[in-house]
Amino acid sequence: MYSELWQFGAMVVFFAVAVSLWLKIVYLPGRTLERWEDQRVRMEGERTRQEPPAEERRS
């Protein structure tokens, strides 16, 4: 009886550790990188889309 409880508890702990490691190593760094790349593209796009001064647009 107790051996099954220990096995179940060990399995729950194993999955909790596996999920937390996956979050810290794979998922969260990937999300951070995606947000950083999106921000970088947005900033570069703003720099290239600047309109010329009004004097240059009239000519």
Backbone as numpy.savetxt, mean C-alpha at the origin, in Angstrom:
# Nx Ny Nz CAx CAy CAz Cx Cy Cz
-8.40 -35.47 24.61 -9.22 -34.27 24.61 -8.35 -33.01 24.61
-7.38 -32.96 25.53 -6.55 -31.76 25.62 -5.60 -31.64 24.44
-5.20 -32.76 23.88 -4.28 -32.68 22.74 -4.96 -32.01 21.54
-6.26 -32.27 21.36 -6.98 -31.62 20.26 -7.10 -30.12 20.51
-7.30 -29.73 21.76 -7.38 -28.30 22.07 -6.04 -27.62 21.83
-4.96 -28.27 22.22 -3.63 -27.70 21.97 -3.36 -27.59 20.48
-3.76 -28.60 19.73 -3.55 -28.55 18.28 -4.37 -27.42 17.66
-5.60 -27.28 18.08 -6.45 -26.21 17.56 -5.87 -24.84 17.93
-5.45 -24.69 19.19 -4.84 -23.44 19.62 -3.58 -23.11 18.85
-2.76 -24.14 18.63 -1.52 -23.93 17.87 -1.84 -23.53 16.43
-2.88 -24.12 15.87 -3.27 -23.78 14.50 -3.76 -22.33 14.42
-4.56 -21.91 15.39 -5.06 -20.54 15.43 -3.90 -19.56 15.57
-2.96 -19.86 16.46 -1.79 -18.99 16.65 -0.96 -18.95 15.37
-0.76 -20.10 14.72 0.01 -20.14 13.48 -0.62 -19.24 12.41
-1.94 -19.36 12.23 -2.61 -18.55 11.22 -2.57 -17.06 11.58
-2.69 -16.74 12.86 -2.60 -15.34 13.26 -1.21 -14.78 12.97
-0.18 -15.55 13.26 1.19 -15.11 12.98 1.40 -14.99 11.48
0.90 -15.97 10.72 1.07 -15.93 9.26 0.37 -14.72 8.66
-0.83 -14.41 9.12 -1.58 -13.25 8.61 -0.86 -11.96 8.97
-0.39 -11.85 10.20 0.28 -10.61 10.60 1.58 -10.43 9.84
2.33 -11.50 9.61 3.56 -11.38 8.81 3.24 -11.01 7.37
2.19 -11.61 6.80 1.81 -11.27 5.43 1.42 -9.80 5.32
0.66 -9.31 6.32 0.29 -7.89 6.31 1.52 -7.00 6.36
2.46 -7.31 7.26 3.62 -6.45 7.44 4.62 -6.55 6.31
4.75 -7.72 5.69 5.79 -7.92 4.68 5.27 -7.69 3.26
4.04 -8.10 2.98 3.55 -8.07 1.60 2.52 -6.96 1.37
1.44 -6.97 2.14 0.29 -6.13 1.82 0.54 -4.65 2.10
0.92 -4.31 3.31 1.05 -2.89 3.67 2.17 -2.19 2.90
3.35 -2.79 2.71 4.36 -2.10 1.89 3.90 -1.90 0.44
3.15 -2.86 -0.10 2.63 -2.70 -1.45 1.65 -1.55 -1.54
0.76 -1.43 -0.57 -0.19 -0.33 -0.56 0.52 1.00 -0.41
1.54 1.04 0.44 2.30 2.27 0.62 2.98 2.65 -0.68
3.56 1.68 -1.38 4.23 1.96 -2.64 3.24 2.45 -3.68
2.04 1.84 -3.73 1.02 2.30 -4.69 0.63 3.74 -4.41
0.41 4.08 -3.14 0.04 5.46 -2.82 1.17 6.42 -3.17
2.42 6.02 -2.92 3.55 6.88 -3.23 3.66 7.09 -4.74
3.47 6.02 -5.52 3.55 6.16 -6.98 2.40 7.01 -7.50
1.20 6.82 -6.96 0.06 7.64 -7.39 0.33 9.11 -7.09
0.88 9.40 -5.94 1.17 10.78 -5.57 2.25 11.35 -6.48
3.26 10.53 -6.80 4.34 11.01 -7.66 3.81 11.33 -9.06
2.96 10.45 -9.60 2.40 10.69 -10.93 1.54 11.93 -10.91
0.75 12.11 -9.86 -0.11 13.29 -9.76 0.73 14.55 -9.71
1.83 14.54 -8.96 2.67 15.73 -8.85 3.37 16.01 -10.18
3.85 14.98 -10.88 4.49 15.19 -12.18 3.48 15.71 -13.20
2.24 15.20 -13.14 1.20 15.66 -14.05 0.86 17.12 -13.81
0.86 17.55 -12.57 0.58 18.96 -12.28 1.70 19.84 -12.80
2.93 19.35 -12.72 4.05 20.14 -13.22 4.01 20.29 -14.73
3.60 19.26 -15.46 3.60 19.32 -16.92 2.37 20.03 -17.46
1.29 20.11 -16.65 0.06 20.74 -17.14 -0.03 22.22 -16.81
1.04 22.82 -16.40 0.97 24.25 -16.07 0.74 25.05 -17.35
-0.17 26.00 -17.24 -0.47 26.84 -18.40 0.59 27.93 -18.51
0.91 28.32 -19.74 1.86 29.42 -19.90 1.24 30.73 -19.42
2.05 31.71 -19.14 1.53 33.02 -18.72 0.58 33.60 -19.77
-0.28 34.49 -19.34 -1.31 35.06 -20.23 -0.70 35.77 -21.42
0.45 36.40 -21.27 1.07 37.12 -22.39 1.44 36.16 -23.51
1.92 34.97 -23.16 2.32 33.99 -24.18 1.11 33.36 -24.84
-0.03 33.24 -24.16 -1.20 32.62 -24.75 -1.84 33.51 -25.80
-1.70 34.81 -25.68 -2.34 35.74 -26.63 -1.63 35.75 -27.98
-0.36 35.49 -28.01 0.37 35.60 -29.28 0.28 34.36 -30.11
